[in-house]
Amino acid sequence: MLEHIELFFKSIFIDNMVFATFLGMCSYLAVSKKVSTAVGLGAAVIFVLAVTVPLNWLLDQYILRDGALSWLGPEYADYDLSFLSFILFIATIATMVQLVEIVVEKFSPSLYNSLGIFLPLIAVNCAILGGSLFMQARDIQTLGLAFNYGISSGIGWFLAILAIAAIREKIRYSNVPAPLRGLGITFIITGLMAIGFMSFGGMLTGGDEEATTPPAQQAEITPEIEEEKEATVAMVEITNEKEK
């Protein structure tokens, strides 16, 4: 349970897709002009990550890894299909994005029209593919952790685009210098938010560090140190007497 909680908060705040690795920046900048549009795209990203990361975990565990095909028989244990990772991951992502596009177009035509070309472009959003590749690189052990990682990474991306959309709506009424209006001030705000999110890095590393030296070793070292101190004090006293 603790492992799930740690992964959840770490993926949202510390390893945020936008502010830590700067993935998915194209749609992050283009669809963050209105909060309503940002919420729709963020929800779609959460859904796609929550589905594709566990599915790609299963593909990685039972098909792609070196020796993953051993469940088919001992003669398949030496096969390594890891070179197909990108193809299968992208195929899974494209399938889920197509499903999301159909659902959004059916139940929310206004949101579908406002998202425009960026909804189908979720299939090539580097944040979506990055979630599956990070899952593979970090060697997540269970399907439950993979599902947790997918949802938490999506929530992190959702919070990032929601925050910048809210700021960009308010900043329209601010006196921004002409050369910085538009993407200029957006990049500056994004950089400042990324610095702010870096402060969350101490969430999971706080606490006093325990002494690395075992007590038994400390007991052996202490008398030696005391003897050295006494010898040093004696040398200083002898030197002072000679000077007098």
Steps between C-alpha positions, in 0.01 A plus 500: 500500500781739589665428166181601316467825698866587440472433126176700480637819657839466335348475152275801555733744673862389472514327159228715342481436125498871416712665768761227554544347153324763282301242305177586319592867469338554159145427614579647844570838340240488223192381694558693821330825401171405668442301818204309353706378205795415724275293729366301204843424356643425845222251571565332164872474580425345842275240339747413225792467743293298749415248225814491285763475776355177653439354153854578393625353831330171408653514152843568649475221759359224279618584148776759468759422768788262451360159592145635543363235259603216730132458594449358148757230561871456575588522129387867499699604808792639296290735287545874555236722338595822680570665164122505445434713810441828317275344238278314745487786752397752235243257356341461845499877555350572157220250563407658834517853357267400221257367760519825698444704184186302415359537852572875523351566157188304595430646845665846486513647149588846635807366681591296193489816284696707753777241530524477123802325359663462845263220605617250234854632551495346849613186315835668428513697826844429643356502853281199417782300348735624772273348766538154347873538439563625855296207629727267305823676598413515871414130502165535675432162656122451506196579288350697790806725521490549122134606523586731790787651302278558196228679699741706711704608196179605328387693807836678510464605135137600567598723794775662293275596207218603735730730696647669192153539346369673813801732506469582128133588544584742782808643333294640215402782732859568607735757353750261339780666299429476127806286409400238761133465415382158384746214515776714651332556835363143487852358479612718789205389716563136410865533602406657833241228564762235420734657758213495750431133434868424560440588864283189531815292457548494876159345568626143491858560617444683828589376846821457690748259352604216725863454590675279248751365752368212712508554878752218546746671265441835668592343836829378350587833340421724798793395729748549216371849436525582871862383510586718200338799666695444823826465306433823311424689823821370657708614198346848520581528873862391442537757220364777721740414782801509262395843370481631860 
